[in-house]
Amino acid sequence: MSQPRSTPGYLDLAASGELAVRAEVLQESVRACSLCPRSCGVDRVAGQKGYCRGGLRASVSSSNPHHGEEPPISGCRGSGAVFFANCTLRCLFCQNYPISQLGHGREVSHERLADAFLDLQRQGCHNLNLVTPTHYLHAILSALAIAVGSGFRLPIVYNTSGYERVETLRQLDGVVDVYMPDIKYGDVDKARSYSDAADYPERNIEALREMQRQVGDLVLDDAGIAVRGLLVRHLVLPGAERDSIPLLRALRDRVSPSAYVSLMSQYFPAFRASETPPLNRRVDPRAYKRIVDWMAESGLRGWIQPLPG
C-alpha cells in the first residue's frame, strides 16, 4: 500500500521552481487551448472562448467548507470546495447545471483565487476541493503558486467529471494528492447523447489509469481522512443500470483491482433530463441492488449510497 506523504508534494515543486514552470506551461497551452480532450484551439489569452466557455481568468461560483462529500473527503471539518463555473461536458442531467451549464460564477484574478484557497485553510478545512477544475488549470496552478508563498499547505482534491486529457494530467503529477473523478459511461452512444462526448469512455479510462499511476489506491490517515490516492465516483443512471457492472468491472480490471468507489443512487431528473426518456425517471431499485451485490463481491472498496427513501 502507498504511504501517505507527510506534506503535499506541491510544496517541493514550489520550492524547486517547478510549480511555476508548470503554471507557465498551462498558461501557454491556452493560447491554442488544449486543456481538455476537445482541444478547441481557441486563443483564450486573446479573449476567445471555446466549448467550455471559460475565459482566461477562472470563474468561481462559490468557495466554502463542504460537508456533503464522501466521509474521507468531508471529515468533521469539511472539505474546502471551490466550485468553478462552466464545464467541458454538456450533461443533460447535471444536478449543478446553474454552475456548469448556465455559467453562474464570477471571474477572479489569480491573486483573488489564491486568497480563496488561503481562506479555506484558515477555516480549518481538511483539504482544498477543486470542483470541475479542468478548463481553469492554467489559473489554478498560478493561484496555487501564489498561495504557497503565503503559507498554503492543504492537500489538494481534484474533483472532476473524468473527461480529461492525459497530457494535461501529467502537469498535475505531484500537485494533486487525491483524484476524485467520475466514471460515467462505457457506452459511446450514451456518452454522445447525454454529454456530447462520444470519446468519453476512451478518454475516461486513459485518465483514470494516469491518475492511478500518479497517486495509487486511496490512503486514509488515522482519523479516516483521505491523504492520497484515487476515489472514483459512479452515479447510476436510469435506463443505464445494466451498464454499471461492466463499467465497474473495467475499472477493476484496467485501473486497479482494489480501487475505492463511491457508488451513488442520488440521481433525479435535473436540467433537461425531464425532456429525455429514460432520464426522466429514478433509478430502478432492483437493478441498483444487483449493482450493490456485485460490488460487494468484486474486490472493489468504498462507499455505497442507499436509495432515496
Secondary structure, 3 states (H helix, E strand, C coil): CCCCCCCCCHHHHHHHCHHHHHHHHHHHHHHHCCCCCCCCCCCCCCCCCCCCCCCCCEEEEEEEEECCCCHHHHCCCCEEEEEECCCCCCCCCCCCHHHHCCCCCEEECHHHHHHHHHHHHHCCCCCEEEECCHHHHHHHHHHHHHHHHCCCCCCEEEEECCCCCHHHHHHHCCCCCEEEEECCCCCHHHHHHHHCCCCHHHHHHHHHHHHHHHHCECEECCCCCEEEEEEEEEECCCCCHHHHHHHHHHHHHHCCCCCEEEEECCCCCCCCHHHCCCCCCCCCHHHHHHHHHHHHHHCCEEEECCCCC
